[in-house]
Amino acid sequence: MQKVAIADVSQQTLAEGIEEIFAAFGGVEAVIPRESTVFIKPNGIHFSPQTHTDPRVLAALLATLRDHGYTRLAVMENCTGGNFTRLVFRITGYAALCRRYGAEAVYLDEGPTVAVTLRGEDEPTRIPRRLYDDLVVHRGNNFYLNLPKLKTHSMTTVTLGIKNQQAFPVHADRMTRHTHDTLHRRLAALYDLIRPDFCLIEGLTATIHGHFPTTTLLDECVVPMNLLIGGRDTLAVDVVGARVLGYNVAEVEHLRLVAEWGLGEGDLANIEVLGVPLSRFTEKYPCTLLRRFHPDVRIVEGKERACVEGCKGNSECILEMLTNDYGGKGGWTLVFGKGVDKGELEGLEGDVLVVGPCAVGEVADWLRARYPGRKVYTVNEHNDLMLNTTYQARLMGITPVTMVPMNPLLSAWTLIQARLHGLTARVPPLLG
């Protein structure tokens, strides 16, 4: 049986909780070979509160590893589309923690890439060469420690250790395989390519109502948990993490696929849970967005299909954020999905944003002909977060640089630094 440990850190320090997790597997030095270079992968998708692994846990983990004599440490990430990792590390404090503990900050959205063909796919996908060299083909003494956050996800039900691998493709290569029938297989294929040596879920809080809560609505989207969950088998850890959030494997498609492919233990009955008993967890936390959208933004959705994993989910997540956190204005129309009823597009006021190849192919030209003189913006990919954010911000009267909680000149300088180091991330123009 695989083992997964759950530590309650409400009555102990984070360092003690981390030691408790590793003790279930013989201790830190029994898990991580002494000569290892330890690559830590937090979930650092964005700088907004509760979207990323809590810096306090990253700090405690780095301190614990240093105390055990590990001096070759690296913290790596490639944040979500429409942002760039160097900025996320600066705002969240990850960069400062790397300096404090002598860890290398590895920005996976900077530098050269290499093309790999993932399981079940025909077209190659680009991943960072550093990742490929150190963790795919020359693992050697390199140890991969996965450090996700305990979150539900509006597209994948949960986002834990396996979903954390979505950071590995460059932004441009995440855009197409982000639909109802491709995203879950992509996540399983990435896990097949690079499997962590150990997974430690940060569960000081659980983020619910999707993976990207708006700051103004945090009270409804954050649940105190005071947990750490860890084990050698990331699938088993995710199965336990999903159960803590109220979900079983059958409800989380990428976990089901990874289990089906034989890449770990997916049966909770075959997992020995140590520490906090699962009987403590009786809630099922919602994974869907709160859907608090601007009342003056008209949404027209395709009747045949609108993928929550792609055009629908991305567009609504961005709209909810811009509405609630940045005071975006309405007076425009958002269109996405397949099978759009043109009758719903009559009598529109203001400009229009059409998202996804289905809707763009069906109605973009028709809208331009029907409303000459209006702006009809199009996002041709399922998951082009950069372009979707750029256009929604423009329609809502928001300048992208004002969305960054940092001096605009420092933001610009950070972007220049990233570009000088070969930035591959797709970032909105700072001034829209």
C-alpha positions as CSV (number, residue, x, y, z in Angstrom):
1,M,0.0,0.0,0.0
2,Q,1.1,3.6,-0.6
3,K,1.3,5.9,2.4
4,V,0.1,9.5,2.6
5,A,0.6,11.5,5.7
6,I,-1.6,14.4,6.9
7,A,-0.2,16.8,9.5
8,D,-2.3,19.3,11.5
9,V,-0.2,22.4,12.0
10,S,-2.7,24.3,14.1
11,Q,-0.8,23.3,17.3
12,Q,2.7,23.0,15.9
13,T,5.1,25.0,13.8
14,L,5.3,24.6,10.0
15,A,8.8,23.1,10.4
16,E,7.5,20.6,12.9
17,G,4.6,19.7,10.5
18,I,7.0,19.2,7.6
19,E,9.2,17.0,9.8
20,E,6.1,15.0,10.7
21,I,5.2,14.4,7.1
22,F,8.7,13.2,6.2
23,A,8.9,11.1,9.4
24,A,6.1,8.9,8.0
25,F,8.7,7.9,5.3
26,G,11.7,7.5,7.5
27,G,12.7,11.2,7.8
28,V,13.9,13.9,5.4
29,E,17.3,12.2,4.8
30,A,15.7,8.8,4.1
31,V,13.5,10.5,1.4
32,I,16.0,12.9,-0.2
33,P,19.4,11.5,-0.9
34,R,22.1,13.6,0.7
35,E,23.9,14.6,-2.5
36,S,20.7,15.8,-4.2
37,T,20.0,19.1,-5.8
38,V,16.4,19.7,-4.7
39,F,14.1,21.3,-7.2
40,I,11.0,22.6,-5.5
41,K,7.9,23.4,-7.6
42,P,5.3,25.5,-5.8
43,N,2.0,26.5,-7.3
44,G,2.9,30.0,-8.2
45,I,0.4,30.8,-10.9
46,H,-0.2,34.4,-9.9
47,F,0.5,37.0,-7.3
48,S,-3.1,37.4,-6.2
49,P,-3.8,36.2,-2.6
50,Q,-4.7,32.5,-2.2
51,T,-3.9,31.6,-5.8
52,H,-0.4,30.4,-4.9
53,T,1.4,28.2,-2.4
54,D,1.7,30.1,0.9
55,P,5.2,31.6,1.1
56,R,5.4,30.6,4.8
57,V,5.3,26.9,3.8
58,L,8.0,27.5,1.1
59,A,10.1,29.3,3.7
60,A,9.7,26.5,6.3
61,L,10.5,23.9,3.7
62,L,13.7,25.7,2.5
63,A,14.8,26.2,6.2
64,T,14.1,22.5,7.0
65,L,16.2,21.4,4.0
66,R,19.0,23.7,4.9
67,D,18.9,22.5,8.5
68,H,19.3,18.9,7.2
69,G,22.4,20.0,5.2
70,Y,20.9,20.4,1.7
71,T,22.7,23.3,0.1
72,R,21.8,22.8,-3.6
73,L,18.2,24.1,-3.7
74,A,16.2,25.5,-6.6
75,V,12.6,26.9,-6.7
76,M,11.1,26.6,-10.2
77,E,7.8,27.8,-11.7
78,N,6.2,28.9,-15.0
79,C,3.1,31.0,-14.0
80,T,-0.2,31.2,-15.7
81,G,-0.7,32.7,-19.1
82,G,-1.0,36.5,-19.2
83,N,1.6,36.9,-16.4
84,F,5.3,36.2,-16.0
85,T,7.1,34.3,-13.3
86,R,9.8,36.8,-12.4
87,L,7.1,39.3,-11.5
88,V,5.1,36.6,-9.5
89,F,8.2,35.7,-7.5
90,R,9.0,39.3,-6.7
91,I,5.4,40.1,-5.5
92,T,4.7,36.9,-3.6
93,G,8.1,37.1,-1.8
94,Y,9.4,33.8,-3.4
95,A,12.4,35.7,-4.9
96,A,13.3,37.1,-1.5
97,L,13.0,33.6,0.1
98,C,15.4,32.2,-2.6
99,R,17.9,34.9,-1.7
100,R,17.5,34.3,2.1
101,Y,18.0,30.5,1.9
102,G,20.5,30.4,-1.0
103,A,18.2,28.8,-3.4
104,E,18.3,29.4,-7.1
105,A,15.1,31.0,-8.6
106,V,14.4,29.1,-11.8
107,Y,12.1,31.0,-14.1
108,L,10.8,28.3,-16.5
109,D,9.3,31.0,-18.8
110,E,12.8,32.3,-19.6
111,G,15.5,30.8,-21.7
112,P,15.7,28.1,-24.4
113,T,13.1,25.4,-24.9
114,V,13.1,21.9,-26.3
115,A,10.2,20.1,-28.1
116,V,8.9,16.8,-26.7
117,T,6.0,14.7,-27.9
118,L,3.7,13.8,-25.0
119,R,1.9,10.6,-24.6
120,G,-1.1,10.3,-26.9
121,E,-0.3,13.5,-28.8
122,D,1.0,13.9,-32.4
123,E,2.3,17.5,-32.3
124,P,5.4,18.3,-30.2
125,T,5.1,20.6,-27.1
126,R,7.8,22.9,-26.1
127,I,9.1,22.8,-22.5
128,P,12.0,24.6,-20.9
129,R,15.4,23.1,-21.8
130,R,16.5,23.5,-18.1
131,L,13.6,21.3,-17.1
132,Y,14.3,18.8,-19.8
133,D,18.0,18.5,-19.0
134,D,17.7,18.3,-15.2
135,L,14.5,16.4,-14.6
136,V,13.6,14.5,-17.8
137,V,16.8,13.1,-19.4
138,H,19.4,13.6,-16.7
139,R,17.6,13.2,-13.5
140,G,20.6,11.8,-11.7
141,N,21.0,13.3,-8.3
142,N,18.3,15.9,-9.0
143,F,15.3,15.5,-6.7
144,Y,11.9,16.9,-7.7
145,L,9.8,18.0,-4.7
146,N,6.3,19.1,-5.7
147,L,4.7,21.8,-3.5
148,P,1.1,22.5,-4.7
149,K,-1.7,24.3,-2.9
150,L,-4.9,22.8,-1.7
151,K,-7.4,24.2,-4.2
152,T,-10.5,23.3,-6.1
153,H,-10.5,24.2,-9.8
154,S,-13.4,25.4,-12.0
155,M,-11.9,23.4,-15.0
156,T,-10.4,20.3,-13.4
157,T,-12.4,20.0,-10.1
158,V,-9.1,20.1,-8.1
159,T,-5.7,21.4,-8.7
160,L,-3.1,19.6,-6.6
161,G,0.2,17.8,-7.5
162,I,-0.6,16.4,-10.9
163,K,-2.3,19.6,-12.1
164,N,0.8,21.5,-10.9
165,Q,2.7,20.0,-13.9
166,Q,0.7,22.2,-16.3
167,A,3.4,24.8,-15.7
168,F,5.8,22.9,-17.9
169,P,4.7,23.8,-21.5
170,V,5.5,27.3,-22.7
171,H,2.4,29.6,-22.7
172,A,1.9,29.4,-26.4
173,D,1.7,25.6,-26.3
174,R,-0.9,25.5,-23.5
175,M,-3.6,27.3,-25.6
176,T,-4.9,24.6,-27.9
177,R,-5.2,21.5,-25.7
178,H,-7.5,23.2,-23.2
179,T,-11.0,21.8,-24.1
180,H,-13.4,19.3,-22.6
181,D,-11.7,16.4,-24.4
182,T,-8.0,17.5,-24.4
183,L,-7.1,19.2,-21.1
184,H,-7.4,16.2,-18.8
185,R,-5.3,14.0,-21.1
186,R,-2.7,16.7,-21.4
187,L,-2.4,16.8,-17.6
188,A,-2.0,13.0,-17.4
189,A,0.6,13.1,-20.3
190,L,2.6,15.8,-18.5
191,Y,2.7,13.7,-15.4
192,D,3.8,10.7,-17.5
193,L,6.7,12.8,-18.7
194,I,7.9,14.2,-15.4
195,R,6.9,12.5,-12.1
196,P,7.8,14.2,-8.8
197,D,9.9,12.3,-6.3
198,F,7.8,13.6,-3.4
199,C,4.6,15.7,-3.2
200,L,3.8,18.0,-0.3
201,I,0.4,19.9,-0.5
202,E,0.2,23.2,1.3
203,G,-3.2,23.2,3.0
204,L,-3.0,26.0,5.5
205,T,-6.2,27.1,3.7
206,A,-8.2,25.6,1.0
207,T,-9.1,27.8,-2.0
208,I,-12.6,27.0,-3.2
209,H,-15.0,28.2,-5.9
210,G,-12.4,27.7,-8.5
211,H,-8.7,28.2,-8.5
212,F,-8.5,32.0,-9.0
213,P,-10.5,33.7,-6.3
214,T,-11.1,37.4,-6.6
215,T,-9.5,39.4,-3.7
216,T,-12.7,41.2,-2.8
217,L,-14.6,37.8,-2.4
218,L,-11.9,35.9,-0.5
219,D,-14.2,35.5,2.5
220,E,-16.4,33.2,0.4
221,C,-13.5,31.4,-1.3
222,V,-11.1,30.5,1.5
223,V,-11.5,27.8,4.1
224,P,-9.0,27.5,7.0
225,M,-7.5,24.0,7.1
226,N,-4.1,24.1,8.8
227,L,-2.9,21.0,7.0
228,L,0.0,19.6,5.2
229,I,-0.5,16.4,3.1
230,G,2.5,14.5,1.7
231,G,3.8,11.3,0.2
232,R,6.0,9.7,-2.4
233,D,3.3,8.9,-4.9
234,T,1.8,12.1,-6.2
235,L,-1.3,10.4,-7.5
236,A,-2.0,8.9,-4.0
237,V,-1.4,12.3,-2.4
238,D,-3.8,13.9,-4.8
239,V,-6.4,11.2,-4.2
240,V,-6.2,12.1,-0.5
241,G,-6.2,15.8,-1.1
242,A,-9.2,15.5,-3.4
243,R,-11.0,13.5,-0.6
244,V,-10.2,16.3,1.9
245,L,-12.0,18.7,-0.5
246,G,-14.9,16.2,-0.8
247,Y,-14.2,14.6,-4.2
248,N,-13.4,11.0,-5.3
249,V,-11.3,9.9,-8.2
250,A,-14.3,9.4,-10.5
251,E,-15.1,13.1,-10.2
252,V,-11.6,14.3,-11.2
253,E,-10.9,13.2,-14.7
254,H,-7.1,13.7,-14.8
255,L,-6.7,11.6,-11.6
256,R,-8.8,8.9,-13.1
257,L,-6.7,8.9,-16.3
258,V,-3.4,8.8,-14.4
259,A,-4.7,5.8,-12.4
260,E,-5.9,4.1,-15.5
261,W,-2.5,4.6,-17.1
262,G,-0.9,2.8,-14.1
263,L,1.1,5.8,-13.0
264,G,0.4,5.6,-9.3
265,E,-2.2,4.4,-6.7
266,G,-5.6,5.8,-7.4
267,D,-7.7,3.6,-5.1
268,L,-8.3,5.2,-1.7
269,A,-8.8,1.8,-0.3
270,N,-5.2,0.9,-1.1
271,I,-3.8,4.1,0.5
272,E,-2.7,4.1,4.1
273,V,-3.5,7.6,5.5
274,L,-1.4,8.5,8.5
275,G,-1.9,11.4,11.0
276,V,-5.2,13.2,10.7
277,P,-8.0,10.7,9.9
278,L,-10.1,11.3,6.7
279,S,-13.2,11.0,8.8
280,R,-12.6,14.6,9.9
281,F,-13.4,15.9,6.5
282,T,-17.1,15.8,5.8
283,E,-17.6,18.9,3.5
284,K,-17.7,18.9,-0.3
285,Y,-16.3,22.3,-1.3
286,P,-17.6,23.9,-4.5
287,C,-15.2,24.0,-7.5
288,T,-17.3,26.3,-9.7
289,L,-16.9,30.1,-9.9
290,L,-19.1,32.4,-7.8
291,R,-20.1,33.9,-11.2
292,R,-20.3,37.5,-9.8
293,F,-20.1,39.2,-13.2
294,H,-20.8,42.8,-14.1
295,P,-24.5,43.1,-14.7
296,D,-24.0,45.2,-17.8
297,V,-21.9,42.7,-19.6
298,R,-24.0,40.5,-21.8
299,I,-22.9,36.9,-22.1
300,V,-24.0,34.9,-25.2
301,E,-23.0,31.2,-24.9
302,G,-23.1,28.5,-27.6
303,K,-26.1,26.2,-27.4
304,E,-24.2,23.1,-28.5
305,R,-21.1,23.4,-26.3
306,A,-19.1,25.8,-24.3
307,C,-16.0,24.2,-22.7
308,V,-15.5,25.2,-19.1
309,E,-12.0,23.9,-19.7
310,G,-11.5,26.5,-22.4
311,C,-13.4,29.5,-23.8
312,K,-16.1,29.6,-21.2
313,G,-14.1,28.9,-18.1
314,N,-11.2,31.2,-19.0
315,S,-13.5,34.1,-20.1
316,E,-15.7,33.9,-17.0
317,C,-12.7,33.7,-14.6
318,I,-11.2,36.8,-16.1
319,L,-14.5,38.6,-16.2
320,E,-15.1,37.8,-12.5
321,M,-11.7,39.1,-11.5
322,L,-11.9,42.3,-13.6
323,T,-15.4,43.1,-12.3
324,N,-14.8,42.6,-8.6
325,D,-11.1,43.5,-8.1
326,Y,-10.5,46.3,-10.6
327,G,-13.9,48.0,-11.0
328,G,-14.3,47.2,-14.6
329,K,-17.2,48.7,-16.5
330,G,-19.9,47.1,-18.6
331,G,-21.6,48.0,-21.8
332,W,-20.2,45.3,-24.0
333,T,-20.9,41.7,-25.0
334,L,-18.9,38.5,-24.5
335,V,-19.6,35.6,-26.9
336,F,-18.1,32.0,-26.7
337,G,-19.0,28.4,-27.5
338,K,-20.3,26.4,-30.4
339,G,-23.8,26.8,-31.8
340,V,-24.3,30.5,-31.1
341,D,-27.9,31.6,-31.7
342,K,-27.6,34.8,-33.9
343,G,-30.9,35.9,-32.6
344,E,-29.3,36.5,-29.3
345,L,-26.8,38.8,-31.0
346,E,-29.5,41.2,-32.2
347,G,-29.8,44.6,-30.6
348,L,-26.3,44.6,-29.0
349,E,-24.9,47.7,-27.5
350,G,-21.2,48.5,-27.3
351,D,-18.3,46.5,-28.6
352,V,-18.0,42.7,-28.6
353,L,-15.4,40.1,-27.6
354,V,-15.6,36.6,-29.3
355,V,-13.6,33.9,-27.7
356,G,-12.6,30.5,-29.0
357,P,-12.3,29.0,-32.5
358,C,-15.9,27.8,-32.5
359,A,-17.5,31.1,-31.9
360,V,-15.0,33.1,-33.9
361,G,-15.6,30.8,-36.9
362,E,-19.3,31.0,-36.5
363,V,-20.1,34.7,-35.8
364,A,-17.1,37.0,-35.8
365,D,-17.5,38.1,-39.5
366,W,-21.3,38.2,-39.1
367,L,-20.9,40.5,-36.1
368,R,-18.6,42.8,-38.0
369,A,-21.1,43.0,-40.9
370,R,-24.0,43.5,-38.6
371,Y,-22.4,46.2,-36.5
372,P,-20.2,48.3,-38.8
373,G,-18.1,50.8,-36.8
374,R,-18.1,48.7,-33.7
375,K,-15.0,46.9,-32.4
376,V,-15.3,43.1,-32.6
377,Y,-12.3,41.6,-30.8
378,T,-11.5,37.9,-31.4
379,V,-9.5,35.4,-29.4
380,N,-8.9,32.5,-31.7
381,E,-7.6,29.9,-29.2
382,H,-9.3,28.1,-26.4
383,N,-6.8,29.2,-23.7
384,D,-5.2,32.5,-24.8
385,L,-5.2,34.1,-21.4
386,M,-3.0,36.9,-22.5
387,L,-5.2,38.1,-25.4
388,N,-8.4,37.4,-23.5
389,T,-7.2,39.5,-20.5
390,T,-5.9,42.2,-22.8
391,Y,-9.2,42.6,-24.6
392,Q,-11.5,42.3,-21.5
393,A,-9.4,44.9,-19.7
394,R,-9.6,47.2,-22.7
395,L,-13.4,46.8,-22.9
396,M,-13.7,47.4,-19.1
397,G,-11.5,50.5,-19.1
398,I,-8.6,48.9,-17.1
399,T,-5.0,49.5,-17.8
400,P,-3.1,46.2,-17.3
401,V,-0.2,47.9,-15.4
402,T,-2.6,49.1,-12.7
403,M,-3.5,45.4,-12.0
404,V,0.0,44.8,-10.6
405,P,0.4,45.7,-6.9
406,M,3.8,47.3,-7.5
407,N,5.3,50.5,-8.7
408,P,4.7,50.7,-12.5
409,L,8.4,51.5,-13.2
410,L,9.5,48.5,-11.2
411,S,7.0,46.3,-13.0
412,A,8.4,47.6,-16.3
413,W,12.0,47.0,-15.2
414,T,11.1,43.4,-14.1
415,L,9.6,42.8,-17.5
416,I,12.7,44.1,-19.2
417,Q,14.9,41.8,-17.0
418,A,12.7,38.8,-18.0
419,R,12.9,39.7,-21.7
420,L,16.7,40.0,-21.5
421,H,16.8,36.5,-20.2
422,G,14.7,35.1,-23.1
423,L,11.1,35.4,-21.8
424,T,8.7,33.0,-23.5
425,A,5.6,34.1,-21.5
426,R,2.9,35.9,-23.4
427,V,2.2,39.1,-21.4
428,P,-0.4,41.8,-22.1
429,P,0.9,45.3,-23.1
430,L,1.4,47.2,-19.9
431,L,-0.7,50.1,-21.1
432,G,-3.3,47.9,-22.8
